[in-house]
Amino acid sequence: MLNLTDGKGSGNKASVNSDNMLRCASYEENYALFSNAYDKQAYAFVIETVTPTGAADYFCYMKNSSDKDMIVDKLEIYEATADAVDITVGMTGTPTGGTAETPANKNAGSSNTPDGTFQYGVNITVITGGSVVGRLRVPADSTTHEFTWDSGFVIPNGSTFVLSAVTGTTALSCTVHFYYREPIA
């Protein structure tokens, strides 16, 4: 007879109900919380205020240099005038015209920093290609709008996550929330 016991050595045994199903209790937490609390690898890239100079100008550039996947799961954005923001992944080239920034660790007890290149600006250039994977319509209503994605945007090593203003010439502020996790094979 095979007994299933806990992994902490206390000798507690698992039980099976009358339908031959294992009885257990569990809890669930979202992976961003797990990454923040246990791995200390959740970050916020805060872009205070930028005014892209024209249509389709890139104002946020993030390139993952970690062996772990970078998962972008939330974006908070405010625009002074109604506009839209395009999300592009997989762009290539060396960005020019941006200001380097180190996103803040969301775990106050950690000094970890993200592994990558992070820039913001009014017109980041010399990057091309990629695929537009989303367009966010942002109204001008004095409110910060939050966009979340259960699936997240998975940015593997060497790949990019880039934001551009569709019309441009309007002041905006945003925060990109992301975390790292081991790639799932």
Stockholm file with secondary structure:
# STOCKHOLM 1.0

chainA/1-185         MLNLTDGKGSGNKASVNSDNMLRCASYEENYALFSNAYDKQAYAFVIETVTPTGAADYFCYMKNSSDKDMIVDKLEIYEATADAVDITVGMTGTPTGGTAETPANKNAGSSNTPDGTFQYGVNITVITGGSVVGRLRVPADSTTHEFTWDSGFVIPNGSTFVLSAVTGTTALSCTVHFYYREPIA
#=GR chainA/1-185 SS CCCCBCTTSSCCBCEECTTSCEECCCCCCCHHHHIIIIICCEEEEEEEEECCSSTTEEEEEEEECSSSEEEEEEEEEEESSCEEEEEEEEEESCCBSCEECCCEESCTTCCCCCSEEEEEEEEEBSCEEEEEEEEEEECCSSCCEEEEEEEEEEECTTCEEEEEESSCCSCEEEEEEEEEECCCC
#=GC SS_cons         CCCCBCTTSSCCBCEECTTSCEECCCCCCCHHHHIIIIICCEEEEEEEEECCSSTTEEEEEEEECSSSEEEEEEEEEEESSCEEEEEEEEEESCCBSCEECCCEESCTTCCCCCSEEEEEEEEEBSCEEEEEEEEEEECCSSCCEEEEEEEEEEECTTCEEEEEESSCCSCEEEEEEEEEECCCC
//
